[in-house]
Structure formats: C-alpha cells, structure tokens
Amino acid sequence: MGSSHTGCLIAGAGPAGLMLGMLLARAGVATVVLEKHDDFLRDFRGDTVHASTLRLMGELGLEDAFRELAHQHIHELQVLTDDGTYTLADFRRLPGRFKHITFLPQSDFLTFLLDEANRFGTFRFLRNSEVVAVTTDRGRVNGLRYRDADGEEHEIHADLTVAADGRRSVVRESAGLESRVFGSALDILWFRLSKRESDPGGMVGRLSGSQLLVRIERQNHWQTALAVCKGGYEELRLQGLDRFRETVAALSPFLADRVHEVRTWDDVKVLDVQIDRLRQWWRPGLLCIGDAAHTMSPIMGVGINLAVQDAVAAANILAEPLRNGTLGDRHLRRVQRRRLPPTAVLQRMQRFLQTRFLEPWIRGEGRSSTPLLLRILKRLPPLQGVPARAMAIGPRPEHPVASLR
C-alpha cells in the first residue's frame, strides 16, 4: 500500500470540494481532491448557480470565463394553482448586479472549477478514487485510505482532511461524527421529459388537489419532480405506470404527449428527502462541509449555494494556518461557528415549509386551492424578495479574503 502527504486532502469533487480545493490551491496550499467516479455526469444533480456564487466568480476574476459557459437565467419562481399563477420568489428584487439565478449543468460547473484549480501547481485531482476510511494517528485524523480503479488501496496523509463527499459521507461515518436528524415526511420522484421550443420556460411548481409537480427547465429537457408522502413510491408502483403518466399529464397538460418517455420505473429516481446536520462538524485533523455536514431538503434549492459558501468560509479561515503550519482545532471550530447559524436558519425555513405547507398539502389537508402564503405574496409583491434572497444569497454570504483573490 503506497502513501504520500499533502497539506489538505479533500474527499468528494462536488461544489463544496472543488471550490475549496481551487481556493486553497490558489492560496498556495498543497491540495489533493479525491473523486470516486471517472466523470461528473450524474442524473438529477442540482444545476442552479446562485447570485452569491455569480458574485464570487466576479470577486475571483472569473466572471468573463464563467459567462462563456452555456447557461440560462431564471428571474422568478412561479407556482401555478387551480386559481391562477403566483410568484413565490422574484429574483429581480435581489440586491446587487445579479438579479437572477443561473441554470448550468453541474458537470459543466464542476469542470470549470477543476480547470481553474489545475492552473496551480499546488493542486492534484485523483479520479476513480473511492474513499474507504479515515486514517488516524494518536486520535487525530491524519488522512484517508482509498481504493483506485484497479482495486488497489493507497493512503494519503494530510495536515487537514476535509469531508465533502455528500449526504452519505463515508468520511463522516468512518470518523464517528453524529448527526442531529430532523426527519421528513416527503420523498421526491425525479424524472426527465424532452423539451420543445414551444414549451413555456422557467421553473414552475404546479399545485392541484393533493399533488405537487415541479418542472425545471434545462438546456434540452425538463427535470421534473413529483412530491409524494414518505414511502409513496411503492404505492404508485402498485397503481401502475399508466396511472403515474396520467397524473403527470393532468398536472402539466403540455407534457401529456411525451409522458410515454417514462418507459419503465427505472426512469424514475427516488430522492429520500432528509434534513440533518452534524452536532460537531470537526474532530482533530478533520472538517466536514457541504452535505457531509448538513443534508438539506431540495425545497428552495439552497444546497449548492450553502456548500459553496461553506467552502469559501473554510478557505478564508484555513488557508493561512495551513500555509504556515499552525492549523489547530480552534480554526476548525471557527469554521463551524461561522457556518452553523446560516445553515440552521435555512433548515428552519425548510422545515417550516415542509411541515406547515407541503406535507399537509400532499396529505390532502389543504383548505383552499391556493395556500395562504402564496396569496399573501401576491397581495404584497415586495415580500417576494424574501424567499428570493434566502434562495439566491442566503443569510450569511461569504467573500474571499484578499489572499485568495
């Protein structure tokens, strides 16, 4: 078993891992990122790039290059009920230059970050490297053991190990860190349908009866989601695929002529909706960020934004002590203290929307065809900027310190 050493070792090449890796390499910290897959192509990854991330690209001098990537702008999030169309979030009310959110295939975004990180000699990226466990020395995490594409195991030791390997983090589990689980009574069924030029665009939620269908415009298809009660997928399967197609067609009639594109149940992916966060995001030698530290509900689409903000905060706090060899527990504690409050605020908002709005609706307990929240937002349009800001900027946006720019 071979081994080597680096300054920072990051598990997971998602938005959090690659953003942190790029920023640390930019600051002169020897950094290695491990990714268990060969590429970034995954079904139903979040493809939103938020206003705070767009501003970050400008602060790093990357705005022009980023703008060249194929993307779409969304200026509002609408909800269509049996009573009409309502605006849930109006991004044109955001402060600053970026009054929209951007849809960009996450694979393109991650490739962009990787290309930027590769400009620095302090950065190394290892594909097909599946983390097996953390390694320790006298109670301190000092690296990772991973398996390459040939099944051979290797170790990399590091001054700091970072878990950015998602909601089912192997690193977090191996390190024995405990989560506080808030639970959810919802599951999301994801599937894709083709898009045509005549289709209405944007990001729209459709509420009718006790159903919620969300359609999100992508470059050449619709990413579509149907919310069901926890465990409801099995009930739908018993009713049959034709009944599922009929439900989708009834909620979004312009898609009726292509629901047959869901050929089998294998075309429907189940997202087990979770909300949780670690009680402690670190232990000596190890830090968790992004979904590895806090699993978010897909409600509001804030997971990517929060992960990127975690990475910026971690780079701001950790780059200098990693460079000069003074990294200690106090620095890891500072990252959690910095990022816990905005995480808790957003999770509280998600839980409120789930328990007071979505879950009762899906159970058929709605008292009218349009929820009160939507009627209030329509009557008081300036309030549409509140959910827009929570989604696109968040409660504590981060800015890179001068040494990272």
VENHUSUL-V528553 format. One record per backbone hydrogen bond with DSSP energy under -1.0 kcal/mol. CO is the residue of the C=O (numbers start at 1). NH is the residue of the N-H. If there is no record, write none. Layout:
co: {CO & CO}
nh: {NH & NH}
This chain:
co: {2 & 4 & 6 & 7 & 8 & 9 & 10 & 11 & 14 & 15 & 16 & 17 & 18 & 19 & 20 & 21 & 22 & 23 & 24 & 25 & 30 & 31 & 32 & 33 & 34 & 35 & 37 & 47 & 49 & 50 & 51 & 52 & 53 & 54 & 55 & 56 & 57 & 58 & 62 & 63 & 66 & 72 & 74 & 75 & 77 & 77 & 78 & 79 & 80 & 84 & 86 & 89 & 90 & 91 & 97 & 101 & 102 & 103 & 105 & 105 & 106 & 107 & 108 & 109 & 110 & 111 & 112 & 113 & 114 & 116 & 117 & 120 & 122 & 124 & 126 & 130 & 133 & 135 & 137 & 140 & 142 & 143 & 144 & 145 & 145 & 146 & 147 & 148 & 152 & 154 & 155 & 156 & 157 & 160 & 161 & 162 & 163 & 166 & 169 & 170 & 171 & 172 & 173 & 178 & 180 & 185 & 187 & 188 & 189 & 190 & 191 & 193 & 196 & 202 & 203 & 204 & 205 & 206 & 208 & 211 & 212 & 213 & 214 & 215 & 216 & 221 & 222 & 223 & 224 & 225 & 226 & 228 & 229 & 232 & 233 & 234 & 235 & 236 & 240 & 241 & 242 & 243 & 244 & 245 & 246 & 247 & 248 & 252 & 253 & 255 & 258 & 259 & 261 & 264 & 265 & 269 & 271 & 271 & 275 & 276 & 277 & 281 & 283 & 284 & 285 & 286 & 287 & 289 & 290 & 290 & 293 & 295 & 298 & 302 & 303 & 304 & 305 & 306 & 307 & 308 & 309 & 310 & 311 & 312 & 313 & 314 & 315 & 318 & 319 & 320 & 321 & 321 & 328 & 328 & 329 & 330 & 331 & 332 & 333 & 334 & 335 & 336 & 339 & 340 & 341 & 342 & 343 & 344 & 345 & 346 & 347 & 348 & 349 & 350 & 351 & 352 & 353 & 353 & 354 & 357 & 358 & 359 & 360 & 361 & 371 & 372 & 373 & 374 & 375 & 376 & 380 & 381 & 382 & 383 & 384 & 385 & 386 & 387 & 388 & 389 & 389 & 392 & 401 & 402}
nh: {155 & 157 & 159 & 160 & 32 & 162 & 34 & 164 & 18 & 19 & 20 & 21 & 22 & 23 & 24 & 25 & 26 & 27 & 29 & 28 & 8 & 124 & 10 & 126 & 12 & 129 & 128 & 104 & 102 & 54 & 55 & 56 & 57 & 58 & 59 & 60 & 62 & 61 & 66 & 67 & 69 & 103 & 101 & 91 & 88 & 89 & 205 & 86 & 207 & 81 & 79 & 77 & 93 & 94 & 99 & 74 & 49 & 72 & 108 & 109 & 110 & 111 & 112 & 113 & 114 & 115 & 116 & 117 & 118 & 119 & 120 & 123 & 31 & 33 & 35 & 147 & 145 & 142 & 140 & 137 & 158 & 135 & 156 & 132 & 133 & 154 & 130 & 151 & 148 & 146 & 4 & 144 & 6 & 9 & 287 & 11 & 289 & 169 & 173 & 174 & 175 & 177 & 176 & 279 & 277 & 230 & 228 & 271 & 226 & 269 & 224 & 222 & 199 & 217 & 78 & 215 & 80 & 213 & 211 & 208 & 227 & 206 & 225 & 204 & 223 & 218 & 193 & 216 & 191 & 214 & 189 & 187 & 232 & 236 & 237 & 238 & 239 & 240 & 244 & 245 & 246 & 247 & 248 & 249 & 250 & 251 & 252 & 255 & 256 & 258 & 261 & 262 & 263 & 267 & 268 & 190 & 188 & 273 & 182 & 295 & 180 & 288 & 286 & 141 & 161 & 283 & 163 & 292 & 293 & 294 & 278 & 276 & 301 & 306 & 307 & 308 & 309 & 310 & 311 & 312 & 313 & 314 & 315 & 316 & 317 & 318 & 319 & 322 & 323 & 324 & 326 & 327 & 331 & 332 & 333 & 334 & 335 & 336 & 337 & 338 & 339 & 340 & 343 & 344 & 345 & 346 & 347 & 348 & 349 & 350 & 351 & 352 & 353 & 354 & 355 & 356 & 357 & 358 & 359 & 361 & 362 & 363 & 365 & 364 & 375 & 376 & 377 & 378 & 379 & 380 & 383 & 384 & 385 & 386 & 90 & 389 & 390 & 391 & 392 & 393 & 394 & 52 & 404 & 405}
